[in-house]
Amino acid sequence: MDPQYKTKLSRALVAMLRPLIRLCLRHEVTNAELAELVRLTYVEVAYDSYNIPNVEMTLSRAAVLTGMSRKEIARLKELAENNDALSKQRPNKAQQVVHGWLNDEEFTDNNSLPLTLPIKNKKDGVEYCSFMALVKRHGGDVTFGAILDELNHIGVTEQPDENTVALVNYAYVPYKDDIDQVRVVATSVSDLFDTGLHNIESDAGDKRFQRQVIYSHIDETLVDEIQQTASEKGQELLEFLSKQMAQAKKKSASIKNGKPKRIGLGMYYFERNSAKSKNSNDE
């Protein structure tokens, strides 16, 4: 690889790693622990994404790809097959409830919009089209009261009265500073990286939407207004797309021999101090 290209790539990798290392230090993940996870992931990705079609991946080829020894590859491969850290993350219970509310026909109207639900509503002795029924179906063994408290607290739901609950914000973001927020960050970063790598590797006609708008040297007195606008307009777009995707998911259930895809759009606002130079061309 060209040395100049390698240097630029190294700078990009460091930029990606900085927030990851901050996360590791915050949660007391040591360099040795992270390094082991990196080695495990190298092996997993080599076997999943860089195998030759119709040819079984060998320890020798994996060693060439990763720069590790065959003995180390064998050790990590065995470890990776039983490592919980490499298993797919599932949404937490509250997020599953919101997703069910948006997609389950029992809890949506004819326009695929989430219904305002009574807390309890029995039909033939069984909870039906109620918040309790929603949580029982999509929230596992968590009580409906715990889910309701969480969703009310973070502003995802509101209660017109003590007997009903409405979904007012389709985006679930955990309130507490705990592992659920880390999971949300990890999913967002993973999806962004996948889109970026797809765009690097794909032809012009097959690229996915990926854009940024960035300006430096915006006075801090003007920042709050821009952030508020970004939040409001972003929320409008996400809710519009959520309705469209919910309808598409319902239609997909009737398509035989289809090829299911996981799709979505992520947006985020960021803010940092500008460099000292006030070059007007720096945007």
N, C-alpha and C positions, 0 to 999 in steps of 0.2 A: 504494500500500500504506500502511496506517495506520502512522504513525511509531513508535508504541509497539510494534506487532507487529514492525516492522523491527528495532527495537532488541533485542527478545528473540531474534529470529532470528539477529541478528549475534552475540549472546552465545553462542548454541548453536553457531554456525559456528566461533567462536574456540575453544570447548571441543573441538570435533572436530579442529581444525587443530593444536592444541598438540602432541599426540603425533606428528602427521605432521611438523611442523617439527623436533621432536627427532630423528626418524629421518633427516630430510634433513641436519641439521647433523652428525649422527654419521657419515654416509656422504659428506660433502662435496658434497652437492647444493646448488648455489647458488640464490638467489632467482630469478635470471634463468632458470635451467634449469627450476625448478619452475613458474614463470609460463608458460613455453612449453608445458609439459605440460598445465597447466590450460587454456590456450587451445585446444590440440589436442583435449582431452577435451570441452570445451564444444561444439566443432563436431561431434565424433563423436556425442555424446548428442542434440544438436539434430536431426541427420539420422536417428538410429536410433529416437528415442522421441517426437519432437514433430512428426512429419510429419502432414499431413492425409490421411486415407484416400483412395486413388485420385487423389491430386494430388501431382505431383513437387515435392519441396522445392526452392525457389529460393534463390539467393544473397541476395536481398532479404529473404525471410522469415527465413532463418538469421541475417542481420544484425540484424533486429528482435529476435529471440529472445535473441541473445547480447550485443548491444550493441557488436559489432565492425563494421568497415566491410566492404562487399562485397569489396573488394580483399583485405582480410585473411582473410576467410572462404575466398576462392578459393585463396589461398596455403596456408592451413592444411588445407583439404580435400585438396589435392594431396599435402601432406606427410603427412597422417594415413593416406592409403591405402597408404603404403609405410613406415610407422613401426613398428619392432619393439616400441616401448614400449606400443603399444595392442593388440598381439596377445594372445590368450588364453594364460594361464599353464598349463603342463602340470605334473602332479605329477613329482617327481624319481624317479629309478630305484628307490630303496629303497622309496618310498611306493607305486610301481606294483607292486612285488613283493608287499608286504603286501596290497594290494588284490586282486591275483590270487590270493593264498593264501586269501582270504576268499570269493572269488566263483567261482573256476574249479573245476568239478566234479571234476577230476582230483585236486585237493589238499584236498577237503573230504569229510566222511563223509555218511551218509544224513540226518543232522540239520543239514546245512550248517555243521558246525563244522570248523575247520581241523585237518587231520591233523598228527600228529607225523611229520616226514619224515626218511627216511635222507638223508644228504648225497649219496650216489650210489646209483643203483639202475637197472641196465640190464634192458630187456625187449626181446628180439629184436635185441640190439645197439644199442638206442637208450635214452637216459635216459628213465625213466618214473616218475611219482609220487615224485620226489626233489626235494631242494632245488636241485640243479643244473638239473633240468628246469624247475622253477619260475622260476628266475632267467633261464634261456635264453629262456623264453617271454614273460616280463613285464619283464625288466630290460634288454632291448636288448643292447648290446655290453659292458656292465659285467661283470667277472668275479664268479663266485658267492662267491669268498673275500672280495672287497671289500664286497659286500652283507652277507655274514654278519658280518664284523667290525663294520660300522656298526650292524646291528640288535642284535647282542649288547651292544655298547657302551652303547646308549641304553636297554637293558632291554626291547626289544620281543620278543626271542627269548631262549631259554635252551637249553643243550645238555645233555640227560641224560647223554650220553657223547660222545666225539669223533666218532662216526659218525652221530648223529641231531641234529635241531634241532626245537624246539617253539615255536609262536607263543604268547606268554603275555600280550601287551599289544597290543590291536587298534589303538591310537592311535599313529601315527608322528609324532614330533616331533624334528626334527634336533637333534643334540647341539651341533654346532659353531656358533659365533656368526658365521654367514655368510649369504649371500643366500638359502639355503633357509629359514632362520628368518624372514627378511623376507617371503618368499613365503607362508609359513603365516599370518603376521600379516595380510598384505594380503588373502588369501582370506577369513579370518575377519571382518575389518572390512567387506569388500565384502558378504558374505552378511548380516551384521547390519544394515547400512544398507539393503539391499534389502528385508529383512523389515520394518524400521521404516517405510520409505516406503510399502510395500504396505499396512501397517496404517493409516497416515495417510490413504491415498487410497481404501481399500476400505469396503464396507458392513459393518455389525456382524456379519453372519453369515458373512463371508468373511475374517475376520482370522486371522492366523497366531499360533502360540504365541510370546509374548515377555514374559518376566517377569524381575524382579530382586528380591532381598531384601537390604536395606541397613540397617545399624545403625551409628551413630556412638558414640564414647566407650566402646569395648570395651577393657578393659585389656590391654596387650600380653602379660601372662602367660597369658591365655586364648586368644590368637589361634592358636597352633600347633595346639591341639586341634581348633578349628573348621576350620582349613585342612585338617588330616588327614581329618576327617570329610567335608568337601566333596570331597576328592580320591577317597576310597574310594567314596562313594555315587554320585558323578558317573561314575566309571569303570564301576560296575555297570550304570548306566542306559545308557551308551554301548555297552557290550558287548551288552546285551540288544537294543538297537535295531539294532546292526550285524548281528546274526544275522537279525532280522526283515527288514531291508532286503536282505540277501544272498539270502534265500529269495524275496523279491519280485522281485529282479533276474532270478533264474533263471526264474520264472514268466513274467516280461515277455517273455522271448525267444520264447515260443510264441504271443504275442498278435499277431494280424495287424492291420495298419493302426492300431496303437496310437499314442499320443502320449507319447513318452518325456519324463520330467521328471528334473531333478537335485534330489534332496532331501537333507535332513540336519538335524542338531541340533547346535548349538555351545554349549559351556559354558565359563566362565572364572571364576577366583577373582581378586578384586582387593583391594588393601590400601593405604590412604593414612593420613596423619596426620589426626586430627580437628581441627576448628576449636577455638579456645581455650574458647569458650563451652560450658558443660555443661548446656545446656537439655535437660531430659528428653524434651521433645517432638521434639527433632531426631533423627530416625532415618532 
